[in-house]
Amino acid sequence: MPALFDESSFEEDDYRRSITELPVRFCGLGIPNPTTSSAANYEASTLVCSHLIQAVQGTIPFRPAE
């Protein structure tokens, strides 16, 4: 965020952080906050990667729908 707002520092509780999370249709930038979305992103990444790893190892068939 400092580069986006051309500042040397950017506090976590800065009011602009909540504005950047808003969808574009609400005059935000649609940039998710990594501190609030990291747990869900980690879980999704783990599930997707585990399927790909098992498919590459040949233990399960690759099914893109899964």
PDB file with one MODEL, atoms N, CA, C and O in Angstrom:
MODEL        1
ATOM      1  N   MET A   1       0.786  -1.198   0.000  1.00  0.00           N
ATOM      2  CA  MET A   1       0.000   0.000   0.000  1.00  0.00           C
ATOM      3  C   MET A   1       0.834   1.272   0.000  1.00  0.00           C
ATOM      4  O   MET A   1       0.386   2.269  -0.567  1.00  0.00           O
ATOM      5  N   PRO A   2       2.015   1.300   0.599  1.00  0.00           N
ATOM      6  CA  PRO A   2       2.791   2.543   0.557  1.00  0.00           C
ATOM      7  C   PRO A   2       3.087   2.999  -0.871  1.00  0.00           C
ATOM      8  O   PRO A   2       3.032   4.196  -1.155  1.00  0.00           O
ATOM      9  N   ALA A   3       3.398   2.080  -1.760  1.00  0.00           N
ATOM     10  CA  ALA A   3       3.695   2.470  -3.137  1.00  0.00           C
ATOM     11  C   ALA A   3       2.442   2.975  -3.849  1.00  0.00           C
ATOM     12  O   ALA A   3       2.516   3.885  -4.675  1.00  0.00           O
ATOM     13  N   LEU A   4       1.307   2.392  -3.531  1.00  0.00           N
ATOM     14  CA  LEU A   4       0.057   2.793  -4.164  1.00  0.00           C
ATOM     15  C   LEU A   4      -0.325   4.217  -3.781  1.00  0.00           C
ATOM     16  O   LEU A   4      -0.827   4.978  -4.607  1.00  0.00           O
ATOM     17  N   PHE A   5      -0.084   4.570  -2.521  1.00  0.00           N
ATOM     18  CA  PHE A   5      -0.446   5.899  -2.039  1.00  0.00           C
ATOM     19  C   PHE A   5       0.751   6.845  -1.969  1.00  0.00           C
ATOM     20  O   PHE A   5       0.640   7.952  -1.442  1.00  0.00           O
ATOM     21  N   ASP A   6       1.882   6.416  -2.496  1.00  0.00           N
ATOM     22  CA  ASP A   6       3.093   7.241  -2.567  1.00  0.00           C
ATOM     23  C   ASP A   6       3.502   7.782  -1.196  1.00  0.00           C
ATOM     24  O   ASP A   6       3.740   8.977  -1.019  1.00  0.00           O
ATOM     25  N   GLU A   7       3.575   6.856  -0.234  1.00  0.00           N
ATOM     26  CA  GLU A   7       4.008   7.208   1.115  1.00  0.00           C
ATOM     27  C   GLU A   7       5.069   6.205   1.559  1.00  0.00           C
ATOM     28  O   GLU A   7       5.136   5.085   1.052  1.00  0.00           O
ATOM     29  N   SER A   8       5.891   6.624   2.509  1.00  0.00           N
ATOM     30  CA  SER A   8       6.949   5.733   2.981  1.00  0.00           C
ATOM     31  C   SER A   8       6.444   4.720   4.000  1.00  0.00           C
ATOM     32  O   SER A   8       7.060   3.669   4.177  1.00  0.00           O
ATOM     33  N   SER A   9       5.333   5.015   4.675  1.00  0.00           N
ATOM     34  CA  SER A   9       4.786   4.079   5.657  1.00  0.00           C
ATOM     35  C   SER A   9       3.273   4.024   5.516  1.00  0.00           C
ATOM     36  O   SER A   9       2.636   4.952   5.019  1.00  0.00           O
ATOM     37  N   PHE A  10       2.723   2.906   5.970  1.00  0.00           N
ATOM     38  CA  PHE A  10       1.279   2.711   5.875  1.00  0.00           C
ATOM     39  C   PHE A  10       0.860   1.876   7.066  1.00  0.00           C
ATOM     40  O   PHE A  10       1.248   0.713   7.176  1.00  0.00           O
ATOM     41  N   GLU A  11       0.080   2.450   7.953  1.00  0.00           N
ATOM     42  CA  GLU A  11      -0.360   1.751   9.159  1.00  0.00           C
ATOM     43  C   GLU A  11      -1.442   0.733   8.814  1.00  0.00           C
ATOM     44  O   GLU A  11      -2.223   0.934   7.884  1.00  0.00           O
ATOM     45  N   GLU A  12      -1.482  -0.378   9.583  1.00  0.00           N
ATOM     46  CA  GLU A  12      -2.490  -1.401   9.339  1.00  0.00           C
ATOM     47  C   GLU A  12      -3.902  -0.898   9.548  1.00  0.00           C
ATOM     48  O   GLU A  12      -4.820  -1.320   8.845  1.00  0.00           O
ATOM     49  N   ASP A  13      -4.093   0.002  10.510  1.00  0.00           N
ATOM     50  CA  ASP A  13      -5.436   0.489  10.808  1.00  0.00           C
ATOM     51  C   ASP A  13      -5.774   1.784  10.065  1.00  0.00           C
ATOM     52  O   ASP A  13      -6.702   2.497  10.447  1.00  0.00           O
ATOM     53  N   ASP A  14      -5.033   2.082   9.023  1.00  0.00           N
ATOM     54  CA  ASP A  14      -5.300   3.275   8.223  1.00  0.00           C
ATOM     55  C   ASP A  14      -6.677   3.155   7.573  1.00  0.00           C
ATOM     56  O   ASP A  14      -7.052   2.086   7.093  1.00  0.00           O
ATOM     57  N   TYR A  15      -7.415   4.238   7.561  1.00  0.00           N
ATOM     58  CA  TYR A  15      -8.769   4.220   6.988  1.00  0.00           C
ATOM     59  C   TYR A  15      -8.757   3.858   5.502  1.00  0.00           C
ATOM     60  O   TYR A  15      -9.743   3.327   4.991  1.00  0.00           O
ATOM     61  N   ARG A  16      -7.667   4.134   4.812  1.00  0.00           N
ATOM     62  CA  ARG A  16      -7.594   3.827   3.380  1.00  0.00           C
ATOM     63  C   ARG A  16      -7.568   2.332   3.110  1.00  0.00           C
ATOM     64  O   ARG A  16      -7.960   1.887   2.031  1.00  0.00           O
ATOM     65  N   ARG A  17      -7.102   1.544   4.097  1.00  0.00           N
ATOM     66  CA  ARG A  17      -7.070   0.097   3.936  1.00  0.00           C
ATOM     67  C   ARG A  17      -8.485  -0.442   3.742  1.00  0.00           C
ATOM     68  O   ARG A  17      -8.704  -1.294   2.881  1.00  0.00           O
ATOM     69  N   SER A  18      -9.442   0.036   4.522  1.00  0.00           N
ATOM     70  CA  SER A  18     -10.826  -0.439   4.395  1.00  0.00           C
ATOM     71  C   SER A  18     -11.456   0.027   3.086  1.00  0.00           C
ATOM     72  O   SER A  18     -12.313  -0.659   2.529  1.00  0.00           O
ATOM     73  N   ILE A  19     -11.037   1.184   2.597  1.00  0.00           N
ATOM     74  CA  ILE A  19     -11.567   1.678   1.323  1.00  0.00           C
ATOM     75  C   ILE A  19     -11.025   0.843   0.160  1.00  0.00           C
ATOM     76  O   ILE A  19     -11.758   0.563  -0.789  1.00  0.00           O
ATOM     77  N   THR A  20      -9.780   0.450   0.220  1.00  0.00           N
ATOM     78  CA  THR A  20      -9.213  -0.338  -0.875  1.00  0.00           C
ATOM     79  C   THR A  20      -9.832  -1.730  -0.948  1.00  0.00           C
ATOM     80  O   THR A  20      -9.787  -2.360  -2.005  1.00  0.00           O
ATOM     81  N   GLU A  21     -10.411  -2.229   0.150  1.00  0.00           N
ATOM     82  CA  GLU A  21     -11.061  -3.534   0.152  1.00  0.00           C
ATOM     83  C   GLU A  21     -12.423  -3.504  -0.531  1.00  0.00           C
ATOM     84  O   GLU A  21     -12.908  -4.544  -0.976  1.00  0.00           O
ATOM     85  N   LEU A  22     -13.038  -2.350  -0.621  1.00  0.00           N
ATOM     86  CA  LEU A  22     -14.371  -2.257  -1.213  1.00  0.00           C
ATOM     87  C   LEU A  22     -14.328  -2.628  -2.693  1.00  0.00           C
ATOM     88  O   LEU A  22     -13.326  -2.383  -3.366  1.00  0.00           O
ATOM     89  N   PRO A  23     -15.412  -3.220  -3.202  1.00  0.00           N
ATOM     90  CA  PRO A  23     -15.471  -3.502  -4.641  1.00  0.00           C
ATOM     91  C   PRO A  23     -15.419  -2.200  -5.450  1.00  0.00           C
ATOM     92  O   PRO A  23     -15.741  -1.127  -4.938  1.00  0.00           O
ATOM     93  N   VAL A  24     -15.020  -2.305  -6.690  1.00  0.00           N
ATOM     94  CA  VAL A  24     -14.893  -1.129  -7.546  1.00  0.00           C
ATOM     95  C   VAL A  24     -16.240  -0.431  -7.705  1.00  0.00           C
ATOM     96  O   VAL A  24     -16.288   0.796  -7.787  1.00  0.00           O
ATOM     97  N   ARG A  25     -17.321  -1.182  -7.750  1.00  0.00           N
ATOM     98  CA  ARG A  25     -18.642  -0.557  -7.925  1.00  0.00           C
ATOM     99  C   ARG A  25     -19.024   0.329  -6.734  1.00  0.00           C
ATOM    100  O   ARG A  25     -19.932   1.153  -6.838  1.00  0.00           O
ATOM    101  N   PHE A  26     -18.329   0.158  -5.603  1.00  0.00           N
ATOM    102  CA  PHE A  26     -18.546   1.015  -4.433  1.00  0.00           C
ATOM    103  C   PHE A  26     -17.394   1.994  -4.250  1.00  0.00           C
ATOM    104  O   PHE A  26     -17.144   2.453  -3.136  1.00  0.00           O
ATOM    105  N   CYS A  27     -16.693   2.318  -5.327  1.00  0.00           N
ATOM    106  CA  CYS A  27     -15.572   3.268  -5.350  1.00  0.00           C
ATOM    107  C   CYS A  27     -14.360   2.777  -4.572  1.00  0.00           C
ATOM    108  O   CYS A  27     -13.575   3.591  -4.085  1.00  0.00           O
ATOM    109  N   GLY A  28     -14.192   1.480  -4.445  1.00  0.00           N
ATOM    110  CA  GLY A  28     -12.998   0.919  -3.833  1.00  0.00           C
ATOM    111  C   GLY A  28     -12.068   0.403  -4.919  1.00  0.00           C
ATOM    112  O   GLY A  28     -12.283   0.659  -6.103  1.00  0.00           O
ATOM    113  N   LEU A  29     -11.040  -0.318  -4.515  1.00  0.00           N
ATOM    114  CA  LEU A  29     -10.098  -0.881  -5.470  1.00  0.00           C
ATOM    115  C   LEU A  29     -10.228  -2.397  -5.600  1.00  0.00           C
ATOM    116  O   LEU A  29      -9.663  -2.984  -6.522  1.00  0.00           O
ATOM    117  N   GLY A  30     -10.957  -3.033  -4.701  1.00  0.00           N
ATOM    118  CA  GLY A  30     -11.144  -4.477  -4.760  1.00  0.00           C
ATOM    119  C   GLY A  30      -9.900  -5.258  -4.390  1.00  0.00           C
ATOM    120  O   GLY A  30      -9.738  -6.395  -4.833  1.00  0.00           O
ATOM    121  N   ILE A  31      -9.017  -4.679  -3.589  1.00  0.00           N
ATOM    122  CA  ILE A  31      -7.788  -5.344  -3.151  1.00  0.00           C
ATOM    123  C   ILE A  31      -8.056  -5.994  -1.800  1.00  0.00           C
ATOM    124  O   ILE A  31      -8.254  -5.287  -0.812  1.00  0.00           O
ATOM    125  N   PRO A  32      -8.066  -7.329  -1.732  1.00  0.00           N
ATOM    126  CA  PRO A  32      -8.359  -7.974  -0.452  1.00  0.00           C
ATOM    127  C   PRO A  32      -7.250  -7.733   0.572  1.00  0.00           C
ATOM    128  O   PRO A  32      -6.082  -7.571   0.218  1.00  0.00           O
ATOM    129  N   ASN A  33      -7.634  -7.714   1.830  1.00  0.00           N
ATOM    130  CA  ASN A  33      -6.683  -7.542   2.924  1.00  0.00           C
ATOM    131  C   ASN A  33      -6.079  -8.911   3.250  1.00  0.00           C
ATOM    132  O   ASN A  33      -6.806  -9.804   3.688  1.00  0.00           O
ATOM    133  N   PRO A  34      -4.790  -9.097   3.053  1.00  0.00           N
ATOM    134  CA  PRO A  34      -4.194 -10.410   3.286  1.00  0.00           C
ATOM    135  C   PRO A  34      -4.254 -10.875   4.736  1.00  0.00           C
ATOM    136  O   PRO A  34      -4.197 -12.076   4.998  1.00  0.00           O
ATOM    137  N   THR A  35      -4.366  -9.953   5.673  1.00  0.00           N
ATOM    138  CA  THR A  35      -4.427 -10.370   7.077  1.00  0.00           C
ATOM    139  C   THR A  35      -5.765 -10.993   7.432  1.00  0.00           C
ATOM    140  O   THR A  35      -5.844 -11.793   8.365  1.00  0.00           O
ATOM    141  N   THR A  36      -6.824 -10.637   6.701  1.00  0.00           N
ATOM    142  CA  THR A  36      -8.133 -11.221   6.987  1.00  0.00           C
ATOM    143  C   THR A  36      -8.481 -12.389   6.078  1.00  0.00           C
ATOM    144  O   THR A  36      -9.339 -13.200   6.425  1.00  0.00           O
ATOM    145  N   SER A  37      -7.838 -12.492   4.931  1.00  0.00           N
ATOM    146  CA  SER A  37      -8.176 -13.564   3.991  1.00  0.00           C
ATOM    147  C   SER A  37      -7.132 -14.674   3.930  1.00  0.00           C
ATOM    148  O   SER A  37      -7.286 -15.611   3.147  1.00  0.00           O
ATOM    149  N   SER A  38      -6.090 -14.594   4.724  1.00  0.00           N
ATOM    150  CA  SER A  38      -4.998 -15.561   4.618  1.00  0.00           C
ATOM    151  C   SER A  38      -5.412 -16.970   5.025  1.00  0.00           C
ATOM    152  O   SER A  38      -4.963 -17.936   4.408  1.00  0.00           O
ATOM    153  N   ALA A  39      -6.248 -17.116   6.035  1.00  0.00           N
ATOM    154  CA  ALA A  39      -6.648 -18.463   6.477  1.00  0.00           C
ATOM    155  C   ALA A  39      -7.446 -19.181   5.397  1.00  0.00           C
ATOM    156  O   ALA A  39      -7.187 -20.352   5.118  1.00  0.00           O
ATOM    157  N   ALA A  40      -8.403 -18.507   4.791  1.00  0.00           N
ATOM    158  CA  ALA A  40      -9.200 -19.118   3.724  1.00  0.00           C
ATOM    159  C   ALA A  40      -8.353 -19.404   2.493  1.00  0.00           C
ATOM    160  O   ALA A  40      -8.522 -20.443   1.855  1.00  0.00           O
ATOM    161  N   ASN A  41      -7.440 -18.492   2.149  1.00  0.00           N
ATOM    162  CA  ASN A  41      -6.569 -18.704   0.997  1.00  0.00           C
ATOM    163  C   ASN A  41      -5.626 -19.883   1.225  1.00  0.00           C
ATOM    164  O   ASN A  41      -5.363 -20.653   0.301  1.00  0.00           O
ATOM    165  N   TYR A  42      -5.119 -20.028   2.435  1.00  0.00           N
ATOM    166  CA  TYR A  42      -4.233 -21.142   2.759  1.00  0.00           C
ATOM    167  C   TYR A  42      -4.967 -22.470   2.635  1.00  0.00           C
ATOM    168  O   TYR A  42      -4.437 -23.426   2.070  1.00  0.00           O
ATOM    169  N   GLU A  43      -6.179 -22.530   3.158  1.00  0.00           N
ATOM    170  CA  GLU A  43      -6.958 -23.764   3.089  1.00  0.00           C
ATOM    171  C   GLU A  43      -7.266 -24.139   1.640  1.00  0.00           C
ATOM    172  O   GLU A  43      -7.126 -25.302   1.260  1.00  0.00           O
ATOM    173  N   ALA A  44      -7.680 -23.173   0.832  1.00  0.00           N
ATOM    174  CA  ALA A  44      -7.982 -23.433  -0.576  1.00  0.00           C
ATOM    175  C   ALA A  44      -6.729 -23.882  -1.330  1.00  0.00           C
ATOM    176  O   ALA A  44      -6.790 -24.810  -2.137  1.00  0.00           O
ATOM    177  N   SER A  45      -5.614 -23.237  -1.074  1.00  0.00           N
ATOM    178  CA  SER A  45      -4.360 -23.602  -1.729  1.00  0.00           C
ATOM    179  C   SER A  45      -3.924 -25.004  -1.347  1.00  0.00           C
ATOM    180  O   SER A  45      -3.465 -25.763  -2.200  1.00  0.00           O
ATOM    181  N   THR A  46      -4.061 -25.356  -0.077  1.00  0.00           N
ATOM    182  CA  THR A  46      -3.683 -26.687   0.389  1.00  0.00           C
ATOM    183  C   THR A  46      -4.529 -27.767  -0.275  1.00  0.00           C
ATOM    184  O   THR A  46      -4.005 -28.804  -0.682  1.00  0.00           O
ATOM    185  N   LEU A  47      -5.831 -27.530  -0.387  1.00  0.00           N
ATOM    186  CA  LEU A  47      -6.713 -28.508  -1.016  1.00  0.00           C
ATOM    187  C   LEU A  47      -6.396 -28.700  -2.490  1.00  0.00           C
ATOM    188  O   LEU A  47      -6.329 -29.832  -2.971  1.00  0.00           O
ATOM    189  N   VAL A  48      -6.202 -27.606  -3.206  1.00  0.00           N
ATOM    190  CA  VAL A  48      -5.912 -27.691  -4.633  1.00  0.00           C
ATOM    191  C   VAL A  48      -4.554 -28.344  -4.874  1.00  0.00           C
ATOM    192  O   VAL A  48      -4.422 -29.216  -5.733  1.00  0.00           O
ATOM    193  N   CYS A  49      -3.561 -27.926  -4.124  1.00  0.00           N
ATOM    194  CA  CYS A  49      -2.213 -28.473  -4.316  1.00  0.00           C
ATOM    195  C   CYS A  49      -2.140 -29.945  -3.926  1.00  0.00           C
ATOM    196  O   CYS A  49      -1.410 -30.708  -4.559  1.00  0.00           O
ATOM    197  N   SER A  50      -2.873 -30.360  -2.909  1.00  0.00           N
ATOM    198  CA  SER A  50      -2.816 -31.768  -2.516  1.00  0.00           C
ATOM    199  C   SER A  50      -3.364 -32.654  -3.625  1.00  0.00           C
ATOM    200  O   SER A  50      -2.832 -33.737  -3.868  1.00  0.00           O
ATOM    201  N   HIS A  51      -4.409 -32.213  -4.295  1.00  0.00           N
ATOM    202  CA  HIS A  51      -4.954 -32.986  -5.413  1.00  0.00           C
ATOM    203  C   HIS A  51      -3.948 -33.058  -6.556  1.00  0.00           C
ATOM    204  O   HIS A  51      -3.748 -34.123  -7.140  1.00  0.00           O
ATOM    205  N   LEU A  52      -3.315 -31.937  -6.878  1.00  0.00           N
ATOM    206  CA  LEU A  52      -2.329 -31.920  -7.955  1.00  0.00           C
ATOM    207  C   LEU A  52      -1.116 -32.782  -7.622  1.00  0.00           C
ATOM    208  O   LEU A  52      -0.605 -33.493  -8.488  1.00  0.00           O
ATOM    209  N   ILE A  53      -0.655 -32.727  -6.388  1.00  0.00           N
ATOM    210  CA  ILE A  53       0.506 -33.521  -5.978  1.00  0.00           C
ATOM    211  C   ILE A  53       0.195 -35.007  -6.086  1.00  0.00           C
ATOM    212  O   ILE A  53       1.007 -35.780  -6.595  1.00  0.00           O
ATOM    213  N   GLN A  54      -0.977 -35.406  -5.610  1.00  0.00           N
ATOM    214  CA  GLN A  54      -1.351 -36.817  -5.692  1.00  0.00           C
ATOM    215  C   GLN A  54      -1.513 -37.267  -7.136  1.00  0.00           C
ATOM    216  O   GLN A  54      -1.166 -38.401  -7.466  1.00  0.00           O
ATOM    217  N   ALA A  55      -2.029 -36.408  -7.999  1.00  0.00           N
ATOM    218  CA  ALA A  55      -2.183 -36.754  -9.415  1.00  0.00           C
ATOM    219  C   ALA A  55      -0.828 -36.899 -10.090  1.00  0.00           C
ATOM    220  O   ALA A  55      -0.640 -37.809 -10.897  1.00  0.00           O
ATOM    221  N   VAL A  56       0.109 -36.032  -9.780  1.00  0.00           N
ATOM    222  CA  VAL A  56       1.451 -36.125 -10.361  1.00  0.00           C
ATOM    223  C   VAL A  56       2.165 -37.383  -9.869  1.00  0.00           C
ATOM    224  O   VAL A  56       2.900 -38.018 -10.625  1.00  0.00           O
ATOM    225  N   GLN A  57       1.951 -37.737  -8.616  1.00  0.00           N
ATOM    226  CA  GLN A  57       2.562 -38.949  -8.061  1.00  0.00           C
ATOM    227  C   GLN A  57       1.909 -40.225  -8.601  1.00  0.00           C
ATOM    228  O   GLN A  57       2.467 -41.315  -8.475  1.00  0.00           O
ATOM    229  N   GLY A  58       0.731 -40.081  -9.199  1.00  0.00           N
ATOM    230  CA  GLY A  58       0.044 -41.231  -9.769  1.00  0.00           C
ATOM    231  C   GLY A  58      -0.821 -41.989  -8.783  1.00  0.00           C
ATOM    232  O   GLY A  58      -1.281 -43.085  -9.101  1.00  0.00           O
ATOM    233  N   THR A  59      -1.059 -41.452  -7.609  1.00  0.00           N
ATOM    234  CA  THR A  59      -1.877 -42.155  -6.632  1.00  0.00           C
ATOM    235  C   THR A  59      -3.373 -41.976  -6.900  1.00  0.00           C
ATOM    236  O   THR A  59      -4.172 -42.816  -6.485  1.00  0.00           O
ATOM    237  N   ILE A  60      -3.761 -40.913  -7.578  1.00  0.00           N
ATOM    238  CA  ILE A  60      -5.156 -40.696  -7.973  1.00  0.00           C
ATOM    239  C   ILE A  60      -5.172 -40.169  -9.402  1.00  0.00           C
ATOM    240  O   ILE A  60      -4.194 -39.569  -9.847  1.00  0.00           O
ATOM    241  N   PRO A  61      -6.274 -40.385 -10.131  1.00  0.00           N
ATOM    242  CA  PRO A  61      -6.365 -39.793 -11.472  1.00  0.00           C
ATOM    243  C   PRO A  61      -6.617 -38.285 -11.361  1.00  0.00           C
ATOM    244  O   PRO A  61      -7.248 -37.810 -10.416  1.00  0.00           O
ATOM    245  N   PHE A  62      -6.116 -37.563 -12.334  1.00  0.00           N
ATOM    246  CA  PHE A  62      -6.308 -36.115 -12.346  1.00  0.00           C
ATOM    247  C   PHE A  62      -7.728 -35.805 -12.829  1.00  0.00           C
ATOM    248  O   PHE A  62      -8.135 -36.225 -13.912  1.00  0.00           O
ATOM    249  N   ARG A  63      -8.461 -35.075 -12.016  1.00  0.00           N
ATOM    250  CA  ARG A  63      -9.815 -34.645 -12.345  1.00  0.00           C
ATOM    251  C   ARG A  63      -9.899 -33.136 -12.128  1.00  0.00           C
ATOM    252  O   ARG A  63      -9.970 -32.681 -10.986  1.00  0.00           O
ATOM    253  N   PRO A  64      -9.890 -32.357 -13.205  1.00  0.00           N
ATOM    254  CA  PRO A  64      -9.893 -30.899 -13.051  1.00  0.00           C
ATOM    255  C   PRO A  64     -11.108 -30.358 -12.294  1.00  0.00           C
ATOM    256  O   PRO A  64     -11.021 -29.297 -11.678  1.00  0.00           O
ATOM    257  N   ALA A  65     -12.218 -31.057 -12.330  1.00  0.00           N
ATOM    258  CA  ALA A  65     -13.420 -30.579 -11.645  1.00  0.00           C
ATOM    259  C   ALA A  65     -13.274 -30.645 -10.128  1.00  0.00           C
ATOM    260  O   ALA A  65     -13.983 -29.941  -9.409  1.00  0.00           O
ATOM    261  N   GLU A  66     -12.378 -31.467  -9.645  1.00  0.00           N
ATOM    262  CA  GLU A  66     -12.178 -31.573  -8.209  1.00  0.00           C
ATOM    263  C   GLU A  66     -11.229 -30.514  -7.769  1.00  0.00           C
ATOM    264  O   GLU A  66     -10.916 -30.420  -6.583  1.00  0.00           O
TER     265      GLU A  66
ENDMDL
END
